[in-house]
Amino acid sequence: MLSEPRPENDVSTAILYAGERAFAEFGYNGASMRAIGREAGVNQAMIAYYYGSKEGLLEAIMRKRSTFVNTQREERLAALKAKGTPAVEELIEAFLRPLIELGTDNKRGGYAYVKLLAVLTHSVDDLAKRIVAENFDGIARRFVDAFRELDPQMSESDSIRAYLLSLGAGIASIGIEGRAGPMSEGRYGHVATDELIRSVVAFASGGVRALMRKD
């Protein structure tokens, strides 16, 4: 007996999640469309119907997740500016909190997305560089400019490094227990997401402030 067909949005979402996990685990070249379809419960023709190609699927995954994260970043930055001049810590938290909250939310599968983002961010492949630029350069530029508004003497290069190094710390913090546990022979204490964010912001803000007063 055939089961009832799933609603269309369930099918497309299942493909997105399956693709995200596969790309995060095996990379773009290593991920198999056949395996993605099998995990999503569809055939390859269905993937092509919704997303056109393997490249189209990757683009859709990043667009869906980045829109969710960047909308929150925009809202947080606007709220900070509406109150006046933000502190360095507030700016860093504004762009890291949405990402870390998603990455530590197992129900939303955010860890796979952050793992995939880390791979793409450090890739020299033209496709990866284009996708990262299309999804993140706009919001990154706003925070780079916000750092320079706090310190007009800060060079553009230093402000870009301030943003990217802070972002790198945020990405690295997600899943940190996988490394920290063995390093401490199991003594590393699990922390809640808010505490993790506090630690990353404190760490990153020290570096950003050092760049601001470098000259």
C-alpha positions as CSV (number, residue, x, y, z in Angstrom):
1,M,0.0,0.0,0.0
2,L,1.5,3.4,-1.0
3,S,1.9,6.0,1.7
4,E,0.3,9.4,1.3
5,P,2.6,11.9,-0.4
6,R,4.3,14.4,1.8
7,P,3.5,18.1,1.5
8,E,5.7,19.7,-1.0
9,N,7.5,21.9,1.6
10,D,8.3,18.7,3.6
11,V,10.0,17.2,0.5
12,S,12.1,20.2,-0.3
13,T,13.1,20.7,3.3
14,A,14.1,17.1,3.7
15,I,16.4,17.5,0.7
16,L,17.9,20.6,2.2
17,Y,18.7,19.0,5.5
18,A,20.0,15.8,3.9
19,G,22.2,17.9,1.6
20,E,23.5,20.0,4.4
21,R,24.6,17.0,6.4
22,A,26.2,15.4,3.4
23,F,28.1,18.5,2.4
24,A,29.2,19.1,6.0
25,E,30.5,15.5,6.4
26,F,32.0,14.8,3.0
27,G,32.5,18.2,1.4
28,Y,31.0,19.4,-1.9
29,N,32.9,17.0,-4.1
30,G,32.6,14.0,-1.8
31,A,28.9,14.3,-1.2
32,S,26.8,11.9,-3.3
33,M,23.5,13.1,-4.8
34,R,22.3,9.5,-4.7
35,A,23.1,9.3,-1.0
36,I,21.4,12.7,-0.3
37,G,18.3,11.5,-2.1
38,R,18.3,8.2,-0.2
39,E,18.5,10.0,3.2
40,A,15.8,12.5,2.1
41,G,13.6,9.7,0.9
42,V,13.4,10.9,-2.7
43,N,15.1,10.0,-6.0
44,Q,17.7,12.2,-7.7
45,A,15.1,13.4,-10.2
46,M,13.2,15.0,-7.3
47,I,16.4,16.9,-6.2
48,A,16.8,18.1,-9.7
49,Y,13.2,19.2,-9.8
50,Y,13.6,21.4,-6.7
51,Y,17.1,22.6,-6.9
52,G,18.3,21.9,-10.5
53,S,21.8,20.6,-9.7
54,K,24.2,19.8,-6.9
55,E,25.5,23.4,-7.1
56,G,21.9,24.7,-6.9
57,L,21.3,22.6,-3.8
58,L,24.4,23.9,-2.0
59,E,23.3,27.5,-2.9
60,A,19.8,26.9,-1.6
61,I,21.1,25.5,1.7
62,M,23.4,28.4,2.3
63,R,20.8,31.0,1.2
64,K,18.2,29.5,3.6
65,R,20.4,29.4,6.6
66,S,22.3,32.7,6.0
67,T,19.0,34.6,5.5
68,F,17.9,33.3,8.9
69,V,21.2,34.3,10.6
70,N,21.7,37.5,8.8
71,T,18.2,38.8,9.5
72,Q,18.9,38.5,13.2
73,R,22.3,40.2,12.8
74,E,20.7,43.1,11.0
75,E,18.0,43.5,13.6
76,R,20.6,43.5,16.5
77,L,22.9,46.0,14.8
78,A,20.0,48.3,14.1
79,A,18.8,48.1,17.7
80,L,22.4,48.9,19.0
81,K,22.7,51.9,16.7
82,A,19.3,53.1,17.8
83,K,20.4,53.2,21.4
84,G,23.6,55.2,20.6
85,T,27.2,54.2,20.3
86,P,27.6,50.4,21.0
87,A,30.4,48.8,22.9
88,V,32.9,46.5,21.1
89,E,31.4,43.5,23.1
90,E,27.9,44.4,21.9
91,L,28.9,44.5,18.3
92,I,30.7,41.2,18.5
93,E,27.7,39.6,20.2
94,A,25.3,41.0,17.6
95,F,26.9,39.0,14.8
96,L,28.0,35.9,16.8
97,R,25.0,35.1,18.9
98,P,22.6,34.2,16.0
99,L,25.3,31.8,14.6
100,I,26.2,30.2,17.9
101,E,22.6,29.8,19.0
102,L,21.8,28.1,15.7
103,G,25.0,25.9,15.8
104,T,24.2,24.6,19.3
105,D,20.6,23.9,18.6
106,N,20.4,20.2,17.8
107,K,16.7,20.3,17.0
108,R,17.4,22.6,14.1
109,G,20.4,20.8,12.9
110,G,22.5,23.9,13.2
111,Y,25.8,22.1,13.9
112,A,25.9,20.7,10.4
113,Y,25.4,24.1,8.9
114,V,28.2,25.7,10.9
115,K,30.5,22.8,10.0
116,L,29.7,23.4,6.4
117,L,30.2,27.1,6.7
118,A,33.6,26.5,8.2
119,V,34.6,24.3,5.2
120,L,33.3,26.9,2.7
121,T,34.9,29.8,4.5
122,H,38.4,28.3,4.3
123,S,38.1,26.9,0.8
124,V,40.0,28.3,-2.1
125,D,37.5,26.8,-4.5
126,D,35.8,29.5,-6.7
127,L,32.3,28.1,-6.0
128,A,32.8,28.2,-2.3
129,K,34.2,31.7,-2.4
130,R,31.3,32.9,-4.5
131,I,28.7,31.4,-2.2
132,V,30.3,32.8,0.9
133,A,30.6,36.3,-0.7
134,E,27.1,36.3,-1.9
135,N,25.6,35.3,1.4
136,F,27.8,37.1,3.9
137,D,29.9,40.0,2.5
138,G,27.0,42.5,2.8
139,I,26.4,41.9,6.5
140,A,30.1,41.6,7.2
141,R,30.7,45.0,5.6
142,R,28.2,46.6,8.0
143,F,30.0,45.3,11.0
144,V,33.4,46.2,9.6
145,D,32.2,49.7,9.2
146,A,30.7,49.7,12.7
147,F,34.1,48.8,14.2
148,R,35.6,51.8,12.3
149,E,32.9,54.1,13.6
150,L,34.0,53.2,17.1
151,D,37.6,54.0,16.2
152,P,38.0,56.2,13.1
153,Q,41.8,55.6,13.3
154,M,41.4,51.9,12.8
155,S,42.4,50.8,9.3
156,E,40.1,49.0,7.0
157,S,42.4,46.0,7.0
158,D,42.4,45.8,10.8
159,S,38.7,46.1,11.0
160,I,38.2,43.3,8.4
161,R,40.6,41.1,10.5
162,A,38.7,42.1,13.6
163,Y,35.5,40.8,12.1
164,L,36.9,37.7,10.5
165,L,39.0,36.6,13.5
166,S,36.0,37.1,15.8
167,L,33.8,35.1,13.5
168,G,36.4,32.4,13.4
169,A,36.4,32.2,17.2
170,G,32.6,31.9,17.1
171,I,32.7,29.1,14.6
172,A,35.4,27.3,16.5
173,S,33.4,27.5,19.7
174,I,30.6,25.3,18.3
175,G,31.3,21.7,19.1
176,I,34.3,22.7,21.3
177,E,33.4,19.9,23.8
178,G,34.4,17.3,21.2
179,R,38.0,18.5,21.6
180,A,37.9,19.9,25.1
181,G,36.6,16.7,26.7
182,P,39.5,14.5,25.7
183,M,42.0,17.3,26.4
184,S,40.9,17.4,30.0
185,E,40.3,13.6,30.3
186,G,36.6,14.3,30.7
187,R,36.9,17.1,33.3
188,Y,35.9,19.8,30.9
189,G,32.6,21.2,32.1
190,H,29.7,21.6,29.7
191,V,28.4,25.2,29.5
192,A,25.1,26.5,28.3
193,T,24.9,28.5,25.1
194,D,24.7,31.9,26.8
195,E,27.8,31.1,28.8
196,L,29.6,29.9,25.6
197,I,28.7,33.2,23.9
198,R,29.9,35.2,26.9
199,S,33.3,33.4,26.7
200,V,33.7,33.9,23.0
201,V,32.7,37.6,23.1
202,A,35.1,38.2,26.0
203,F,37.9,36.5,24.1
204,A,37.2,38.2,20.8
205,S,36.7,41.7,22.2
206,G,40.2,41.7,23.8
207,G,41.7,41.1,20.3
208,V,39.5,43.7,18.6
209,R,40.4,46.3,21.3
210,A,44.1,45.6,20.8
211,L,43.7,46.2,17.0
212,M,41.9,49.4,17.7
213,R,44.8,50.8,19.8
214,K,47.6,49.3,17.7
215,D,48.7,52.7,16.3
